[in-house]
């Protein structure tokens, strides 16, 4: 089964997905600064290269050049493990996202997905919950009260919101009947996007995605203004860079997951009727998917520069007292509707 | 009592209504506001390329004027140093030697004239105090430096060039009121018209 051609194709796909996630994460930092600036009536970074396009490179060089500090009171092994785990987990989530249908080259069919495991959704959940360890370990190993506070907040926040997220996904799984990303994406042809069948589930999932990626209004783990950076207070140089970078990769991947689960993935209405060749349609699908992803990345930034941070008790209230009952109600509602319309 | 602002709101510790408690309408309103600003005209001025115009009476870098023959007007009377609230000005007076008539306007002149730009608050009182129309503030800004001693400006940086084409124009600072006031006989020795000042 495993031939050389298959291996080469998979390796190329892995490298391309990896590179694209890093590249998009890199330019998300630039986009974030530009979006922030535009929303505050400023023009943002414009000195490095034309329109400041080389700014991420300059930032990267700066990060590498910074002095590498490991506090003497910290646990050195865990201190290095923290950012590594954070970076690693955010990089491997992209493996199950279907980036397009498939390319047909020389009679072979090459699906544009690194791996189509039948429990893709569970895989994403498993990996993102390991991501909590990156933050928790980093905050703990720093041996600093602010870092520990940030880490505690991060872990309690992520654990609370994972429940609501999982429950909102259960309703989606009831509707689609599968845990495989590929099948969920393939199902949403035309206008049959899951958002239409699961609007409440989408809202809950979106809010939880914000909490999972530690973005404003749920950026309590970082809290620049009160916890001076939270779990990464003691970090410097590229270890800090990894933490910051992991956040942007997470943002990219969660945008991809949201687009795939609720917004039709690589599908676009009416495009199937044009009678285009299979390969051309696949490439168009990739373009559509990335359009949706870019919209959601922008949406993440848009919300960040609109809303203030939640207070800790408000965050917990929202998670446990509102989102979890709401998602349970959503599961019940989905079940009732499916029973009424005889779709079971 | 009159309110200090028209946007003041009375804070009430009331329970939030359902609409307020689900947050979403407020969030959508806020996001509409930010996206509106996203497309608004930006207020940033890209400084080194674009410079905002200075007011003609802007108080910046000082200049020590020369008269129409190129002789320094300053006579080291010290009134500017006395007037200076920040005590930024120091000077050393010297007597003019024979043959230096083309360099210094009167028998006494300042051989050392220093302004500490870190102390200076650019109030313009030196300009007001000067009986000889010798010191003026200009619309040039004081440049930055890495060391404190670089901010003590001597005559090399303060006195305007001898070349008539490179003289610094301060005529815009001479409002009609000032010019009229200085026509008083007491100031006759200064030949108070803009022509002679900027010659």
Interface residues (C-beta under 8 A of the other chain):
Chain A: X35 X38 X39 X40 X41 X42 X43 X46 X302 X303 X305 X306 X307
Chain B: X27 X30 X31 X33 X34 X35 X37 X38 X40 X41 X42 X43 X44 X46
